[in-house]
Amino acid sequence: MPEDLRAQFIDNSTAAAHDYRPPTPPDGLSAATTGLCERVTADTFATGFVNAMQTALVACAVVLVAAALCCFLFSPHKKQHKKPHKKPHKKPTAMPTPGQPAETTPHD
């Protein structure tokens, strides 16, 4: 970047960042300088945008991990020291005679 355009580049980049777009090159530059300025501004904007997004991604990941740890640490845990009590299986009370339909009981 030519020395005389650096201050203007910084000012234009700062102003354009509020609109989430790369700054436009100043008027009255030669074609080579305009191309250089466009390339530098696009690279600068892309680098700044990617760095900001990486920071946001890391911050979200940290919050997510902290929330998961809080859920794990502060959730009520049911400790079962005894085996769960099972209901005894009900035996049929009478055997059906041959040819008589069997009565069924509802299942638990």
Phi and psi in radians as a Rosetta constraint file:
Dihedral C 1 N 2 CA 2 C 2 CIRCULARHARMONIC -1.044 0.35
Dihedral N 2 CA 2 C 2 N 3 CIRCULARHARMONIC 2.552 0.35
Dihedral C 2 N 3 CA 3 C 3 CIRCULARHARMONIC -1.014 0.35
Dihedral N 3 CA 3 C 3 N 4 CIRCULARHARMONIC -0.678 0.35
Dihedral C 3 N 4 CA 4 C 4 CIRCULARHARMONIC -1.286 0.35
Dihedral N 4 CA 4 C 4 N 5 CIRCULARHARMONIC -0.222 0.35
Dihedral C 4 N 5 CA 5 C 5 CIRCULARHARMONIC -1.778 0.35
Dihedral N 5 CA 5 C 5 N 6 CIRCULARHARMONIC -0.094 0.35
Dihedral C 5 N 6 CA 6 C 6 CIRCULARHARMONIC -1.132 0.35
Dihedral N 6 CA 6 C 6 N 7 CIRCULARHARMONIC -0.811 0.35
Dihedral C 6 N 7 CA 7 C 7 CIRCULARHARMONIC -1.122 0.35
Dihedral N 7 CA 7 C 7 N 8 CIRCULARHARMONIC -0.725 0.35
Dihedral C 7 N 8 CA 8 C 8 CIRCULARHARMONIC -1.161 0.35
Dihedral N 8 CA 8 C 8 N 9 CIRCULARHARMONIC -0.646 0.35
Dihedral C 8 N 9 CA 9 C 9 CIRCULARHARMONIC -1.077 0.35
Dihedral N 9 CA 9 C 9 N 10 CIRCULARHARMONIC -0.775 0.35
Dihedral C 9 N 10 CA 10 C 10 CIRCULARHARMONIC -1.120 0.35
Dihedral N 10 CA 10 C 10 N 11 CIRCULARHARMONIC -0.770 0.35
Dihedral C 10 N 11 CA 11 C 11 CIRCULARHARMONIC -1.111 0.35
Dihedral N 11 CA 11 C 11 N 12 CIRCULARHARMONIC -0.771 0.35
Dihedral C 11 N 12 CA 12 C 12 CIRCULARHARMONIC -1.164 0.35
Dihedral N 12 CA 12 C 12 N 13 CIRCULARHARMONIC -0.653 0.35
Dihedral C 12 N 13 CA 13 C 13 CIRCULARHARMONIC -1.148 0.35
Dihedral N 13 CA 13 C 13 N 14 CIRCULARHARMONIC -0.718 0.35
Dihedral C 13 N 14 CA 14 C 14 CIRCULARHARMONIC -1.126 0.35
Dihedral N 14 CA 14 C 14 N 15 CIRCULARHARMONIC -0.755 0.35
Dihedral C 14 N 15 CA 15 C 15 CIRCULARHARMONIC -1.181 0.35
Dihedral N 15 CA 15 C 15 N 16 CIRCULARHARMONIC -0.692 0.35
Dihedral C 15 N 16 CA 16 C 16 CIRCULARHARMONIC -1.266 0.35
Dihedral N 16 CA 16 C 16 N 17 CIRCULARHARMONIC -0.421 0.35
Dihedral C 16 N 17 CA 17 C 17 CIRCULARHARMONIC -1.123 0.35
Dihedral N 17 CA 17 C 17 N 18 CIRCULARHARMONIC -0.486 0.35
Dihedral C 17 N 18 CA 18 C 18 CIRCULARHARMONIC -1.199 0.35
Dihedral N 18 CA 18 C 18 N 19 CIRCULARHARMONIC -0.392 0.35
Dihedral C 18 N 19 CA 19 C 19 CIRCULARHARMONIC -1.773 0.35
Dihedral N 19 CA 19 C 19 N 20 CIRCULARHARMONIC 0.079 0.35
Dihedral C 19 N 20 CA 20 C 20 CIRCULARHARMONIC 0.979 0.35
Dihedral N 20 CA 20 C 20 N 21 CIRCULARHARMONIC 0.835 0.35
Dihedral C 20 N 21 CA 21 C 21 CIRCULARHARMONIC -2.565 0.35
Dihedral N 21 CA 21 C 21 N 22 CIRCULARHARMONIC 2.720 0.35
Dihedral C 21 N 22 CA 22 C 22 CIRCULARHARMONIC -1.220 0.35
Dihedral N 22 CA 22 C 22 N 23 CIRCULARHARMONIC 2.634 0.35
Dihedral C 22 N 23 CA 23 C 23 CIRCULARHARMONIC -1.239 0.35
Dihedral N 23 CA 23 C 23 N 24 CIRCULARHARMONIC 2.687 0.35
Dihedral C 23 N 24 CA 24 C 24 CIRCULARHARMONIC -1.530 0.35
Dihedral N 24 CA 24 C 24 N 25 CIRCULARHARMONIC 2.565 0.35
Dihedral C 24 N 25 CA 25 C 25 CIRCULARHARMONIC -1.221 0.35
Dihedral N 25 CA 25 C 25 N 26 CIRCULARHARMONIC 2.639 0.35
Dihedral C 25 N 26 CA 26 C 26 CIRCULARHARMONIC -1.149 0.35
Dihedral N 26 CA 26 C 26 N 27 CIRCULARHARMONIC 2.714 0.35
Dihedral C 26 N 27 CA 27 C 27 CIRCULARHARMONIC -1.315 0.35
Dihedral N 27 CA 27 C 27 N 28 CIRCULARHARMONIC 2.738 0.35
Dihedral C 27 N 28 CA 28 C 28 CIRCULARHARMONIC 1.453 0.35
Dihedral N 28 CA 28 C 28 N 29 CIRCULARHARMONIC 0.304 0.35
Dihedral C 28 N 29 CA 29 C 29 CIRCULARHARMONIC -1.675 0.35
Dihedral N 29 CA 29 C 29 N 30 CIRCULARHARMONIC 2.754 0.35
Dihedral C 29 N 30 CA 30 C 30 CIRCULARHARMONIC -1.230 0.35
Dihedral N 30 CA 30 C 30 N 31 CIRCULARHARMONIC 2.879 0.35
Dihedral C 30 N 31 CA 31 C 31 CIRCULARHARMONIC -1.081 0.35
Dihedral N 31 CA 31 C 31 N 32 CIRCULARHARMONIC -0.705 0.35
Dihedral C 31 N 32 CA 32 C 32 CIRCULARHARMONIC -1.148 0.35
Dihedral N 32 CA 32 C 32 N 33 CIRCULARHARMONIC -0.762 0.35
Dihedral C 32 N 33 CA 33 C 33 CIRCULARHARMONIC -1.198 0.35
Dihedral N 33 CA 33 C 33 N 34 CIRCULARHARMONIC -0.658 0.35
Dihedral C 33 N 34 CA 34 C 34 CIRCULARHARMONIC -1.106 0.35
Dihedral N 34 CA 34 C 34 N 35 CIRCULARHARMONIC -0.751 0.35
Dihedral C 34 N 35 CA 35 C 35 CIRCULARHARMONIC -1.093 0.35
Dihedral N 35 CA 35 C 35 N 36 CIRCULARHARMONIC -0.757 0.35
Dihedral C 35 N 36 CA 36 C 36 CIRCULARHARMONIC -1.088 0.35
Dihedral N 36 CA 36 C 36 N 37 CIRCULARHARMONIC -0.777 0.35
Dihedral C 36 N 37 CA 37 C 37 CIRCULARHARMONIC -1.118 0.35
Dihedral N 37 CA 37 C 37 N 38 CIRCULARHARMONIC -0.727 0.35
Dihedral C 37 N 38 CA 38 C 38 CIRCULARHARMONIC -1.111 0.35
Dihedral N 38 CA 38 C 38 N 39 CIRCULARHARMONIC -0.732 0.35
Dihedral C 38 N 39 CA 39 C 39 CIRCULARHARMONIC -1.156 0.35
Dihedral N 39 CA 39 C 39 N 40 CIRCULARHARMONIC -0.772 0.35
Dihedral C 39 N 40 CA 40 C 40 CIRCULARHARMONIC -1.152 0.35
Dihedral N 40 CA 40 C 40 N 41 CIRCULARHARMONIC -0.743 0.35
Dihedral C 40 N 41 CA 41 C 41 CIRCULARHARMONIC -1.165 0.35
Dihedral N 41 CA 41 C 41 N 42 CIRCULARHARMONIC -0.692 0.35
Dihedral C 41 N 42 CA 42 C 42 CIRCULARHARMONIC -1.147 0.35
Dihedral N 42 CA 42 C 42 N 43 CIRCULARHARMONIC -0.746 0.35
Dihedral C 42 N 43 CA 43 C 43 CIRCULARHARMONIC -1.137 0.35
Dihedral N 43 CA 43 C 43 N 44 CIRCULARHARMONIC -0.730 0.35
Dihedral C 43 N 44 CA 44 C 44 CIRCULARHARMONIC -1.109 0.35
Dihedral N 44 CA 44 C 44 N 45 CIRCULARHARMONIC -0.792 0.35
Dihedral C 44 N 45 CA 45 C 45 CIRCULARHARMONIC -1.107 0.35
Dihedral N 45 CA 45 C 45 N 46 CIRCULARHARMONIC -0.801 0.35
Dihedral C 45 N 46 CA 46 C 46 CIRCULARHARMONIC -1.093 0.35
Dihedral N 46 CA 46 C 46 N 47 CIRCULARHARMONIC -0.740 0.35
Dihedral C 46 N 47 CA 47 C 47 CIRCULARHARMONIC -1.127 0.35
Dihedral N 47 CA 47 C 47 N 48 CIRCULARHARMONIC -0.785 0.35
Dihedral C 47 N 48 CA 48 C 48 CIRCULARHARMONIC -1.113 0.35
Dihedral N 48 CA 48 C 48 N 49 CIRCULARHARMONIC -0.713 0.35
Dihedral C 48 N 49 CA 49 C 49 CIRCULARHARMONIC -1.149 0.35
Dihedral N 49 CA 49 C 49 N 50 CIRCULARHARMONIC -0.777 0.35
Dihedral C 49 N 50 CA 50 C 50 CIRCULARHARMONIC -1.130 0.35
Dihedral N 50 CA 50 C 50 N 51 CIRCULARHARMONIC -0.724 0.35
Dihedral C 50 N 51 CA 51 C 51 CIRCULARHARMONIC -1.087 0.35
Dihedral N 51 CA 51 C 51 N 52 CIRCULARHARMONIC -0.718 0.35
Dihedral C 51 N 52 CA 52 C 52 CIRCULARHARMONIC -1.145 0.35
Dihedral N 52 CA 52 C 52 N 53 CIRCULARHARMONIC -0.691 0.35
Dihedral C 52 N 53 CA 53 C 53 CIRCULARHARMONIC -1.207 0.35
Dihedral N 53 CA 53 C 53 N 54 CIRCULARHARMONIC -0.630 0.35
Dihedral C 53 N 54 CA 54 C 54 CIRCULARHARMONIC -1.120 0.35
Dihedral N 54 CA 54 C 54 N 55 CIRCULARHARMONIC -0.710 0.35
Dihedral C 54 N 55 CA 55 C 55 CIRCULARHARMONIC -1.114 0.35
Dihedral N 55 CA 55 C 55 N 56 CIRCULARHARMONIC -0.748 0.35
Dihedral C 55 N 56 CA 56 C 56 CIRCULARHARMONIC -1.131 0.35
Dihedral N 56 CA 56 C 56 N 57 CIRCULARHARMONIC -0.692 0.35
Dihedral C 56 N 57 CA 57 C 57 CIRCULARHARMONIC -1.123 0.35
Dihedral N 57 CA 57 C 57 N 58 CIRCULARHARMONIC -0.774 0.35
Dihedral C 57 N 58 CA 58 C 58 CIRCULARHARMONIC -1.129 0.35
Dihedral N 58 CA 58 C 58 N 59 CIRCULARHARMONIC -0.717 0.35
Dihedral C 58 N 59 CA 59 C 59 CIRCULARHARMONIC -1.100 0.35
Dihedral N 59 CA 59 C 59 N 60 CIRCULARHARMONIC -0.737 0.35
Dihedral C 59 N 60 CA 60 C 60 CIRCULARHARMONIC -1.122 0.35
Dihedral N 60 CA 60 C 60 N 61 CIRCULARHARMONIC -0.710 0.35
Dihedral C 60 N 61 CA 61 C 61 CIRCULARHARMONIC -1.133 0.35
Dihedral N 61 CA 61 C 61 N 62 CIRCULARHARMONIC -0.702 0.35
Dihedral C 61 N 62 CA 62 C 62 CIRCULARHARMONIC -1.121 0.35
Dihedral N 62 CA 62 C 62 N 63 CIRCULARHARMONIC -0.757 0.35
Dihedral C 62 N 63 CA 63 C 63 CIRCULARHARMONIC -1.116 0.35
Dihedral N 63 CA 63 C 63 N 64 CIRCULARHARMONIC -0.719 0.35
Dihedral C 63 N 64 CA 64 C 64 CIRCULARHARMONIC -1.113 0.35
Dihedral N 64 CA 64 C 64 N 65 CIRCULARHARMONIC -0.763 0.35
Dihedral C 64 N 65 CA 65 C 65 CIRCULARHARMONIC -1.154 0.35
Dihedral N 65 CA 65 C 65 N 66 CIRCULARHARMONIC -0.719 0.35
Dihedral C 65 N 66 CA 66 C 66 CIRCULARHARMONIC -1.114 0.35
Dihedral N 66 CA 66 C 66 N 67 CIRCULARHARMONIC -0.710 0.35
Dihedral C 66 N 67 CA 67 C 67 CIRCULARHARMONIC -1.140 0.35
Dihedral N 67 CA 67 C 67 N 68 CIRCULARHARMONIC -0.704 0.35
Dihedral C 67 N 68 CA 68 C 68 CIRCULARHARMONIC -1.125 0.35
Dihedral N 68 CA 68 C 68 N 69 CIRCULARHARMONIC -0.722 0.35
Dihedral C 68 N 69 CA 69 C 69 CIRCULARHARMONIC -1.127 0.35
Dihedral N 69 CA 69 C 69 N 70 CIRCULARHARMONIC -0.708 0.35
Dihedral C 69 N 70 CA 70 C 70 CIRCULARHARMONIC -1.113 0.35
Dihedral N 70 CA 70 C 70 N 71 CIRCULARHARMONIC -0.722 0.35
Dihedral C 70 N 71 CA 71 C 71 CIRCULARHARMONIC -1.096 0.35
Dihedral N 71 CA 71 C 71 N 72 CIRCULARHARMONIC -0.706 0.35
Dihedral C 71 N 72 CA 72 C 72 CIRCULARHARMONIC -1.231 0.35
Dihedral N 72 CA 72 C 72 N 73 CIRCULARHARMONIC -0.769 0.35
Dihedral C 72 N 73 CA 73 C 73 CIRCULARHARMONIC -1.313 0.35
Dihedral N 73 CA 73 C 73 N 74 CIRCULARHARMONIC -0.606 0.35
Dihedral C 73 N 74 CA 74 C 74 CIRCULARHARMONIC -1.827 0.35
Dihedral N 74 CA 74 C 74 N 75 CIRCULARHARMONIC 0.109 0.35
Dihedral C 74 N 75 CA 75 C 75 CIRCULARHARMONIC -1.445 0.35
Dihedral N 75 CA 75 C 75 N 76 CIRCULARHARMONIC 2.555 0.35
Dihedral C 75 N 76 CA 76 C 76 CIRCULARHARMONIC -1.258 0.35
Dihedral N 76 CA 76 C 76 N 77 CIRCULARHARMONIC 2.218 0.35
Dihedral C 76 N 77 CA 77 C 77 CIRCULARHARMONIC -1.774 0.35
Dihedral N 77 CA 77 C 77 N 78 CIRCULARHARMONIC 2.293 0.35
Dihedral C 77 N 78 CA 78 C 78 CIRCULARHARMONIC -1.624 0.35
Dihedral N 78 CA 78 C 78 N 79 CIRCULARHARMONIC 1.995 0.35
Dihedral C 78 N 79 CA 79 C 79 CIRCULARHARMONIC -1.674 0.35
Dihedral N 79 CA 79 C 79 N 80 CIRCULARHARMONIC 2.200 0.35
Dihedral C 79 N 80 CA 80 C 80 CIRCULARHARMONIC -1.909 0.35
Dihedral N 80 CA 80 C 80 N 81 CIRCULARHARMONIC 1.790 0.35
Dihedral C 80 N 81 CA 81 C 81 CIRCULARHARMONIC -1.485 0.35
Dihedral N 81 CA 81 C 81 N 82 CIRCULARHARMONIC -0.539 0.35
Dihedral C 81 N 82 CA 82 C 82 CIRCULARHARMONIC -1.794 0.35
Dihedral N 82 CA 82 C 82 N 83 CIRCULARHARMONIC 2.746 0.35
Dihedral C 82 N 83 CA 83 C 83 CIRCULARHARMONIC -1.233 0.35
Dihedral N 83 CA 83 C 83 N 84 CIRCULARHARMONIC 2.522 0.35
Dihedral C 83 N 84 CA 84 C 84 CIRCULARHARMONIC -1.102 0.35
Dihedral N 84 CA 84 C 84 N 85 CIRCULARHARMONIC 2.480 0.35
Dihedral C 84 N 85 CA 85 C 85 CIRCULARHARMONIC -1.270 0.35
Dihedral N 85 CA 85 C 85 N 86 CIRCULARHARMONIC 2.163 0.35
Dihedral C 85 N 86 CA 86 C 86 CIRCULARHARMONIC -1.810 0.35
Dihedral N 86 CA 86 C 86 N 87 CIRCULARHARMONIC 2.481 0.35
Dihedral C 86 N 87 CA 87 C 87 CIRCULARHARMONIC -1.326 0.35
Dihedral N 87 CA 87 C 87 N 88 CIRCULARHARMONIC 2.441 0.35
Dihedral C 87 N 88 CA 88 C 88 CIRCULARHARMONIC -1.191 0.35
Dihedral N 88 CA 88 C 88 N 89 CIRCULARHARMONIC 2.574 0.35
Dihedral C 88 N 89 CA 89 C 89 CIRCULARHARMONIC -1.287 0.35
Dihedral N 89 CA 89 C 89 N 90 CIRCULARHARMONIC 2.257 0.35
Dihedral C 89 N 90 CA 90 C 90 CIRCULARHARMONIC -1.373 0.35
Dihedral N 90 CA 90 C 90 N 91 CIRCULARHARMONIC 2.308 0.35
Dihedral C 90 N 91 CA 91 C 91 CIRCULARHARMONIC -1.609 0.35
Dihedral N 91 CA 91 C 91 N 92 CIRCULARHARMONIC 2.601 0.35
Dihedral C 91 N 92 CA 92 C 92 CIRCULARHARMONIC -1.114 0.35
Dihedral N 92 CA 92 C 92 N 93 CIRCULARHARMONIC 2.522 0.35
Dihedral C 92 N 93 CA 93 C 93 CIRCULARHARMONIC -1.464 0.35
Dihedral N 93 CA 93 C 93 N 94 CIRCULARHARMONIC -0.509 0.35
Dihedral C 93 N 94 CA 94 C 94 CIRCULARHARMONIC -2.484 0.35
Dihedral N 94 CA 94 C 94 N 95 CIRCULARHARMONIC 2.568 0.35
Dihedral C 94 N 95 CA 95 C 95 CIRCULARHARMONIC -1.572 0.35
Dihedral N 95 CA 95 C 95 N 96 CIRCULARHARMONIC 2.281 0.35
Dihedral C 95 N 96 CA 96 C 96 CIRCULARHARMONIC -1.239 0.35
Dihedral N 96 CA 96 C 96 N 97 CIRCULARHARMONIC 2.611 0.35
Dihedral C 96 N 97 CA 97 C 97 CIRCULARHARMONIC -1.376 0.35
Dihedral N 97 CA 97 C 97 N 98 CIRCULARHARMONIC 2.732 0.35
Dihedral C 97 N 98 CA 98 C 98 CIRCULARHARMONIC -1.020 0.35
Dihedral N 98 CA 98 C 98 N 99 CIRCULARHARMONIC 2.328 0.35
Dihedral C 98 N 99 CA 99 C 99 CIRCULARHARMONIC 1.592 0.35
Dihedral N 99 CA 99 C 99 N 100 CIRCULARHARMONIC -0.232 0.35
Dihedral C 99 N 100 CA 100 C 100 CIRCULARHARMONIC -1.655 0.35
Dihedral N 100 CA 100 C 100 N 101 CIRCULARHARMONIC 2.344 0.35
Dihedral C 100 N 101 CA 101 C 101 CIRCULARHARMONIC -1.165 0.35
Dihedral N 101 CA 101 C 101 N 102 CIRCULARHARMONIC 2.504 0.35
Dihedral C 101 N 102 CA 102 C 102 CIRCULARHARMONIC -1.367 0.35
Dihedral N 102 CA 102 C 102 N 103 CIRCULARHARMONIC 2.478 0.35
Dihedral C 102 N 103 CA 103 C 103 CIRCULARHARMONIC -1.526 0.35
Dihedral N 103 CA 103 C 103 N 104 CIRCULARHARMONIC 2.439 0.35
Dihedral C 103 N 104 CA 104 C 104 CIRCULARHARMONIC -1.943 0.35
Dihedral N 104 CA 104 C 104 N 105 CIRCULARHARMONIC 2.666 0.35
Dihedral C 104 N 105 CA 105 C 105 CIRCULARHARMONIC -1.902 0.35
Dihedral N 105 CA 105 C 105 N 106 CIRCULARHARMONIC 2.616 0.35
Dihedral C 105 N 106 CA 106 C 106 CIRCULARHARMONIC -1.132 0.35
Dihedral N 106 CA 106 C 106 N 107 CIRCULARHARMONIC 2.530 0.35
Dihedral C 106 N 107 CA 107 C 107 CIRCULARHARMONIC -1.479 0.35
Dihedral N 107 CA 107 C 107 N 108 CIRCULARHARMONIC 2.554 0.35
